[in-house]
Amino acid sequence: MILDVFFCTVFGHAGILFLIPTCAANRDTRLPAVMETWGAEVLKSEANDLMIFANERREKDPKVLQAANCADDHGVGLCCKTATSLMTAYKYGKDKFSWVFILDDDVYMHQDNLAKSLASHDASLPIGLGVVGCAGCQPNDLPTEQNIQPQCFCGGGGIALSMAAVQKLMMPSTDSFFEDYMSHLGIGSHSDITLCCQMRRLKIPIQHMKGLHAWELSGNAVPNTVLNSAYLEEIASTNPLPITFHYVSPDMIRAIHQQFASP
């Protein structure tokens, strides 16, 4: 695609691998909306790709990879799926992609705006980007020089990892990464906090990324659309560019996509 080449050459974007851990209950409700909208655009891209992980494999509509031996819940099971997705991303994409982007199945994502934002960062260096402000590392899992909770990801808005960061997480092996990740679950067994605490222990820098919306937006009702005024304002924003919207229903995902496509 001409647009993909434009971003690769002008903005330094060398490819993003998107990871979506999901559960059985959402495969036939949320995923269709994703794959009709931004997911379809990712799959059309020459630079980017998308992987979906659940407990059971599915060959099409959409293709889902199996996260073997993971529970189908939003706690330990989601942590297991997230770890599995990162291991797969490393094995499949370490020589193909510069970035990995983890997001939930109830998120709308604008890939061109994400590419522009990531272009200001050096993907050859370990770094994690997301909404920073949540905490929850277990006391014994804090870096030795810290005696207070570090700021970590509020992961609903999405988490971007340079492939260099993923590679550092996987050292010395993918098996050791999985064992370390699953044996140091954050408070509440939240996958975003668990990942962030592991990155903190490995001294992988974490920075806030603008344009990620990790929570629902409150605004006034607008006639003839399921989107309230706050969503319409954020979609039209040019500074910062809107990248993700979390906690959006399938109808809202379709409406946001249509709004971005409107002249």
C-alpha positions as CSV (number, residue, x, y, z in Angstrom):
1,M,0.0,0.0,0.0
2,I,1.2,3.5,-0.9
3,L,0.1,4.8,2.5
4,D,2.1,2.1,4.3
5,V,5.2,2.9,2.3
6,F,4.7,6.6,3.2
7,F,4.6,5.9,6.9
8,C,7.6,3.5,6.6
9,T,9.8,6.1,4.9
10,V,8.7,9.4,6.4
11,F,7.7,8.4,9.9
12,G,10.2,5.6,10.4
13,H,7.5,3.1,11.0
14,A,8.7,-0.5,10.3
15,G,5.7,-2.5,11.3
16,I,3.4,-3.1,14.3
17,L,2.2,-6.5,15.4
18,F,-1.1,-6.2,17.3
19,L,-2.1,-8.7,20.0
20,I,-5.6,-9.3,21.3
21,P,-6.2,-11.7,24.1
22,T,-9.9,-12.6,24.2
23,C,-12.3,-15.1,25.8
24,A,-14.9,-17.5,24.4
25,A,-17.8,-15.2,25.4
26,N,-16.5,-12.4,23.2
27,R,-15.4,-14.1,20.1
28,D,-18.8,-13.9,18.5
29,T,-19.8,-10.5,19.8
30,R,-16.8,-8.1,20.1
31,L,-14.4,-9.6,17.6
32,P,-16.7,-9.3,14.6
33,A,-16.9,-5.5,15.1
34,V,-13.1,-5.3,15.4
35,M,-12.6,-7.4,12.2
36,E,-15.1,-5.4,10.3
37,T,-13.3,-2.1,11.1
38,W,-9.8,-1.4,12.3
39,G,-8.8,-5.1,12.3
40,A,-9.6,-5.4,8.6
41,E,-7.4,-2.4,7.9
42,V,-4.5,-3.9,9.8
43,L,-4.8,-7.1,7.8
44,K,-4.8,-5.1,4.5
45,S,-1.6,-3.3,5.6
46,E,1.7,-4.5,4.1
47,A,3.6,-3.4,7.3
48,N,1.3,-4.6,10.1
49,D,-0.3,-7.8,11.3
50,L,-2.8,-8.9,13.9
51,M,-2.9,-12.0,16.2
52,I,-5.9,-13.0,18.4
53,F,-5.5,-15.5,21.3
54,A,-8.1,-17.5,23.1
55,N,-8.5,-20.9,24.8
56,E,-9.6,-22.7,21.6
57,R,-8.1,-22.4,18.2
58,R,-10.3,-21.2,15.3
59,E,-9.2,-21.3,11.7
60,K,-11.3,-18.4,10.3
61,D,-13.9,-15.7,10.9
62,P,-11.6,-14.6,12.4
63,K,-8.5,-16.8,12.9
64,V,-7.8,-17.3,16.6
65,L,-4.6,-18.8,18.0
66,Q,-4.8,-21.1,21.0
67,A,-3.3,-20.0,24.3
68,A,-2.9,-23.6,25.6
69,N,-3.6,-24.3,29.3
70,C,-4.8,-20.8,30.1
71,A,-8.0,-20.3,32.1
72,D,-10.8,-18.4,30.4
73,D,-11.1,-15.5,32.9
74,H,-10.0,-11.9,33.2
75,G,-7.4,-12.6,35.9
76,V,-4.8,-15.3,35.9
77,G,-6.3,-16.6,32.6
78,L,-5.8,-13.2,30.9
79,C,-2.3,-13.0,32.3
80,C,-1.5,-16.4,30.8
81,K,-2.9,-15.4,27.4
82,T,-1.0,-12.1,27.5
83,A,2.3,-14.0,28.2
84,T,1.5,-16.5,25.5
85,S,0.8,-13.8,23.0
86,L,4.1,-12.0,23.8
87,M,6.0,-15.3,23.4
88,T,4.4,-15.9,20.1
89,A,5.0,-12.3,19.0
90,Y,8.7,-12.7,19.7
91,K,9.0,-16.1,17.9
92,Y,7.0,-14.9,14.9
93,G,7.8,-11.3,14.7
94,K,11.2,-10.5,16.2
95,D,12.7,-10.0,12.7
96,K,9.6,-8.6,11.0
97,F,8.2,-5.9,13.3
98,S,9.5,-3.0,15.3
99,W,6.6,-2.8,17.7
100,V,4.1,-4.9,19.5
101,F,0.8,-3.4,20.6
102,I,-1.4,-5.2,23.2
103,L,-5.0,-4.3,23.5
104,D,-8.4,-5.6,24.6
105,D,-11.2,-6.9,22.4
106,D,-13.4,-3.9,23.4
107,V,-11.0,-1.3,22.0
108,Y,-11.1,0.8,18.8
109,M,-7.6,1.6,17.4
110,H,-6.5,4.0,14.7
111,Q,-3.4,2.4,13.2
112,D,-2.2,5.4,11.2
113,N,-2.3,7.7,14.2
114,L,-0.5,5.0,16.3
115,A,2.2,4.8,13.6
116,K,2.7,8.6,13.7
117,S,3.0,8.5,17.5
118,L,5.4,5.6,17.5
119,A,7.6,7.2,14.9
120,S,8.9,9.7,17.6
121,H,10.4,6.7,19.5
122,D,13.5,4.6,18.7
123,A,12.2,1.0,18.4
124,S,15.8,-0.3,18.6
125,L,15.8,0.6,22.3
126,P,13.8,-1.2,25.0
127,I,10.8,0.9,25.9
128,G,7.1,0.5,26.9
129,L,4.4,3.1,26.1
130,G,0.9,3.4,27.4
131,V,-1.4,5.1,29.9
132,V,0.8,5.4,33.0
133,G,-0.8,6.0,36.4
134,C,-1.9,2.6,37.9
135,A,-0.1,0.6,40.5
136,G,-0.2,-2.9,41.9
137,C,3.2,-4.6,42.1
138,Q,3.5,-7.1,44.9
139,P,5.8,-5.7,47.6
140,N,8.4,-8.4,47.1
141,D,8.4,-7.8,43.4
142,L,9.4,-4.1,43.5
143,P,12.9,-3.1,42.3
144,T,15.3,-3.3,45.2
145,E,16.0,0.4,45.1
146,Q,12.3,1.3,45.3
147,N,10.3,1.3,48.5
148,I,7.2,2.8,47.0
149,Q,4.8,1.5,44.3
150,P,6.0,2.5,40.8
151,Q,3.7,4.0,38.3
152,C,2.5,1.3,35.9
153,F,0.2,0.9,32.9
154,C,-3.5,1.3,33.0
155,G,-3.6,-1.1,30.1
156,G,-7.1,-0.7,28.8
157,G,-5.9,2.0,26.4
158,G,-3.3,-0.3,24.9
159,I,0.4,-1.0,25.6
160,A,3.1,-0.5,23.0
161,L,6.4,-2.4,23.4
162,S,9.4,-2.0,21.2
163,M,10.6,-5.3,19.8
164,A,13.8,-4.5,21.7
165,A,11.8,-4.5,24.9
166,V,10.1,-7.8,24.0
167,Q,13.5,-9.3,23.3
168,K,14.8,-8.2,26.7
169,L,11.7,-9.7,28.4
170,M,12.4,-13.0,26.7
171,M,16.0,-13.3,27.9
172,P,17.4,-15.9,28.5
173,S,14.4,-17.8,27.0
174,T,10.7,-17.6,26.3
175,D,10.2,-20.4,28.9
176,S,12.0,-18.3,31.6
177,F,9.9,-15.3,30.6
178,F,6.6,-17.2,31.1
179,E,7.7,-18.7,34.4
180,D,8.8,-15.3,35.7
181,Y,5.6,-13.6,34.5
182,M,3.2,-16.1,35.9
183,S,5.0,-16.4,39.2
184,H,5.0,-12.6,39.9
185,L,1.4,-11.7,39.2
186,G,0.5,-8.2,40.2
187,I,-2.1,-7.4,42.9
188,G,-5.5,-8.5,41.6
189,S,-3.8,-10.6,38.9
190,H,-4.1,-7.8,36.3
191,S,-2.1,-8.6,33.2
192,D,-1.2,-4.9,32.5
193,I,0.2,-4.4,36.0
194,T,2.0,-7.8,35.9
195,L,3.7,-6.9,32.7
196,C,4.7,-3.5,33.9
197,C,6.1,-4.8,37.2
198,Q,8.2,-7.2,35.2
199,M,9.5,-4.4,33.0
200,R,10.3,-2.3,36.1
201,R,12.3,-5.2,37.5
202,L,14.2,-5.4,34.2
203,K,14.7,-1.7,34.1
204,I,12.9,-1.3,30.8
205,P,11.8,2.4,30.6
206,I,8.1,3.1,30.7
207,Q,6.6,6.3,29.3
208,H,3.1,7.8,28.9
209,M,1.6,7.9,25.4
210,K,-0.9,10.6,24.6
211,G,-4.0,9.7,22.6
212,L,-4.8,6.5,24.4
213,H,-8.3,6.5,26.1
214,A,-8.3,3.8,28.8
215,W,-11.7,4.7,30.2
216,E,-15.2,5.6,29.0
217,L,-15.7,9.2,28.0
218,S,-18.6,11.2,29.5
219,G,-20.4,13.6,27.3
220,N,-23.8,14.8,26.1
221,A,-26.0,12.7,24.0
222,V,-25.9,13.4,20.2
223,P,-28.8,12.7,17.9
224,N,-28.5,9.9,15.4
225,T,-25.3,8.3,16.8
226,V,-24.4,6.0,19.7
227,L,-21.4,8.3,20.4
228,N,-21.7,11.1,22.9
229,S,-20.1,14.6,22.4
230,A,-16.9,13.6,24.1
231,Y,-16.1,10.9,21.6
232,L,-16.8,13.1,18.7
233,E,-14.5,15.8,20.1
234,E,-11.7,13.3,20.7
235,I,-12.0,11.8,17.3
236,A,-11.7,15.2,15.7
237,S,-8.6,16.1,17.9
238,T,-5.4,16.9,16.1
239,N,-3.2,17.4,19.2
240,P,-3.0,14.8,20.5
241,L,-4.0,12.5,17.7
242,P,-6.6,9.9,19.0
243,I,-5.3,6.4,18.9
244,T,-7.5,4.1,21.0
245,F,-10.9,4.1,22.8
246,H,-11.5,1.5,25.4
247,Y,-14.8,0.1,26.9
248,V,-16.6,0.6,23.6
249,S,-19.4,-1.7,22.5
250,P,-19.5,-3.3,19.0
251,D,-21.9,-0.6,17.8
252,M,-19.6,2.1,19.1
253,I,-16.6,0.5,17.4
254,R,-18.5,0.6,14.1
255,A,-19.6,4.2,14.8
256,I,-16.1,5.4,15.6
257,H,-14.8,3.8,12.5
258,Q,-17.5,5.5,10.4
259,Q,-16.7,8.8,12.1
260,F,-13.0,8.6,11.3
261,A,-13.9,7.7,7.7
262,S,-16.2,10.7,7.3
263,P,-14.7,13.7,5.4
